[in-house]
């Protein structure tokens, strides 16, 4: 092969590489634009659905409230102090706190929204706590635990925190797995989900963190 033929071959190879690079760039650019468009199209519907879930959860844990505050009044620095009191709260985040009002606009309690690290992913739920120190209950907003195990939180854990008349919001609850959990309203034991201790502790740690925030920060009003 002559030098001229070798040079032409190298030139063709270089041109082919440039062409392939340009094609890849255009494909990547188009894919990015399409993903951006899909995100913009789905962002608002997803946000709306999430807002509906939160609203439903809030009403479930504070049915007696006529309305709820629009402002998140959580004190992030105080929340950090509360979460720093125990290693059990290392996977917990107090996302928001809003006030619950009666028909006259008086504050009758708070909705504390908590995220706690579960077995697979974060578990998000709302807690309704009255100004009298009563936990009305909890309501799950988002959970993606193992089907048949952690996903049983709705039917095993939630009822133990959501009883008629509420339960004490000034104590610390603990997970047990000996069948003795929650024998009375004043019992601080929470029966674990069978085969899902991590999920059970995640929810309970989140509840305890929310209650501790209420006791240390919200009790008596801010």
Secondary structure in CASP SS format (residue, H / E / C, confidence):
PFRMAT SS
TARGET T0000
AUTHOR 0000-0000-0000
METHOD secondary structure of the structure
MODEL  1
X C 1.00
X C 1.00
X H 1.00
X H 1.00
X H 1.00
X H 1.00
X H 1.00
X H 1.00
X H 1.00
X H 1.00
X H 1.00
X H 1.00
X H 1.00
X H 1.00
X H 1.00
X H 1.00
X H 1.00
X H 1.00
X H 1.00
X H 1.00
X H 1.00
X H 1.00
X H 1.00
X H 1.00
X H 1.00
X H 1.00
X H 1.00
X H 1.00
X H 1.00
X H 1.00
X H 1.00
X H 1.00
X H 1.00
X H 1.00
X H 1.00
X H 1.00
X H 1.00
X H 1.00
X H 1.00
X H 1.00
X H 1.00
X H 1.00
X H 1.00
X H 1.00
X H 1.00
X H 1.00
X H 1.00
X H 1.00
X H 1.00
X H 1.00
X H 1.00
X H 1.00
X H 1.00
X H 1.00
X H 1.00
X H 1.00
X H 1.00
X H 1.00
X H 1.00
X H 1.00
X H 1.00
X C 1.00
X C 1.00
X C 1.00
X C 1.00
X C 1.00
X E 1.00
X E 1.00
X C 1.00
X C 1.00
X C 1.00
X C 1.00
X C 1.00
X C 1.00
X C 1.00
X H 1.00
X H 1.00
X H 1.00
X H 1.00
X H 1.00
X H 1.00
X H 1.00
X H 1.00
X C 1.00
X C 1.00
X C 1.00
X H 1.00
X H 1.00
X H 1.00
X C 1.00
X C 1.00
X E 1.00
X E 1.00
X E 1.00
X E 1.00
X E 1.00
X E 1.00
X E 1.00
X E 1.00
X E 1.00
X E 1.00
X C 1.00
X C 1.00
X C 1.00
X C 1.00
X C 1.00
X E 1.00
X E 1.00
X E 1.00
X E 1.00
X E 1.00
X E 1.00
X E 1.00
X E 1.00
X E 1.00
X E 1.00
X E 1.00
X C 1.00
X C 1.00
X C 1.00
X C 1.00
X E 1.00
X E 1.00
X E 1.00
X E 1.00
X E 1.00
X E 1.00
X E 1.00
X E 1.00
X E 1.00
X C 1.00
X C 1.00
X C 1.00
X E 1.00
X E 1.00
X E 1.00
X E 1.00
X E 1.00
X E 1.00
X E 1.00
X E 1.00
X E 1.00
X C 1.00
X C 1.00
X C 1.00
X C 1.00
X C 1.00
X C 1.00
X C 1.00
X H 1.00
X H 1.00
X H 1.00
X H 1.00
X H 1.00
X H 1.00
X H 1.00
X C 1.00
X H 1.00
X H 1.00
X H 1.00
X H 1.00
X C 1.00
X C 1.00
X C 1.00
X C 1.00
X C 1.00
X E 1.00
X E 1.00
X C 1.00
X C 1.00
X C 1.00
X C 1.00
X C 1.00
X E 1.00
X E 1.00
X E 1.00
X C 1.00
X C 1.00
X C 1.00
X C 1.00
X C 1.00
X C 1.00
X C 1.00
X C 1.00
X C 1.00
X C 1.00
X C 1.00
X C 1.00
X E 1.00
X E 1.00
X E 1.00
X C 1.00
X C 1.00
X C 1.00
X C 1.00
X C 1.00
X H 1.00
X H 1.00
X H 1.00
X H 1.00
X H 1.00
X H 1.00
X H 1.00
X H 1.00
X H 1.00
X H 1.00
X H 1.00
X H 1.00
X H 1.00
X H 1.00
X H 1.00
X H 1.00
X H 1.00
X H 1.00
X H 1.00
X H 1.00
X H 1.00
X H 1.00
X C 1.00
X C 1.00
X C 1.00
X C 1.00
END
